[in-house]
Amino acid sequence: MENSSVGESTADSDADSGPRKVAAICTACGKAYASEEHPDGTVRPIGQRTGCECGATSFEVVDSAETAFDD
């Protein structure tokens, strides 16, 4: 059992030091991208070096607690 807890501890520390995979939307046009949120707070779409197709470079992380439909 000690081995499994050591593995979990290592995985947790690795996750804290690198980028986190998130869903994000372009703040200009609303297009959604699979993205990475870096420890410094920057959000970059995966596979889009220059930002959004619309030319914007600002993205907002989608909160997983939000619902897709407004009532």
C-alpha positions in Angstrom: 0.0 0.0 0.0 2.9 2.4 0.6 3.9 2.1 -3.1 0.5 3.3 -4.3 0.5 6.3 -2.0 4.0 7.3 -3.2 2.8 7.0 -6.8 -0.2 9.3 -6.0 2.1 11.8 -4.3 4.4 11.9 -7.3 1.6 12.3 -9.8 0.0 15.2 -7.8 3.3 17.1 -7.6 3.8 16.6 -11.4 0.3 18.0 -12.1 1.0 21.1 -10.0 4.2 22.0 -11.8 3.0 21.7 -15.4 0.1 22.9 -17.5 -3.4 21.6 -16.8 -5.7 20.5 -19.6 -8.9 22.6 -19.7 -11.6 23.7 -22.0 -11.4 27.4 -22.9 -13.3 29.9 -25.0 -12.0 32.8 -27.0 -13.1 36.1 -25.3 -13.6 37.8 -28.7 -15.7 35.3 -30.7 -16.6 32.5 -28.2 -15.1 29.6 -30.1 -14.2 26.7 -27.8 -10.8 25.0 -27.7 -9.1 22.2 -25.9 -6.4 24.2 -24.1 -3.7 24.2 -21.5 -3.7 26.4 -18.4 -0.1 27.1 -17.3 0.9 27.7 -13.7 1.5 31.4 -14.5 -2.2 31.7 -15.5 -1.8 31.8 -19.3 -4.2 29.8 -21.3 -3.2 28.5 -24.7 -5.3 26.4 -27.2 -3.7 23.1 -28.0 -2.4 23.1 -31.6 -3.1 26.8 -32.2 0.3 28.6 -31.9 -1.1 32.0 -32.9 -4.3 32.0 -30.9 -7.9 31.8 -32.1 -8.9 31.6 -35.8 -10.4 35.1 -35.4 -7.0 36.5 -34.5 -7.6 37.0 -30.8 -5.2 35.7 -28.2 -7.3 36.0 -25.0 -9.1 32.9 -23.6 -11.2 32.2 -20.6 -11.3 28.8 -18.9 -14.7 27.2 -18.9 -15.7 26.3 -15.4 -16.6 22.6 -15.2 -19.4 23.4 -12.7 -21.2 25.6 -15.2 -24.1 24.0 -17.1 -24.4 24.1 -20.9 -28.0 25.3 -20.8 -29.4 28.4 -19.1 -32.9 28.0 -17.6 
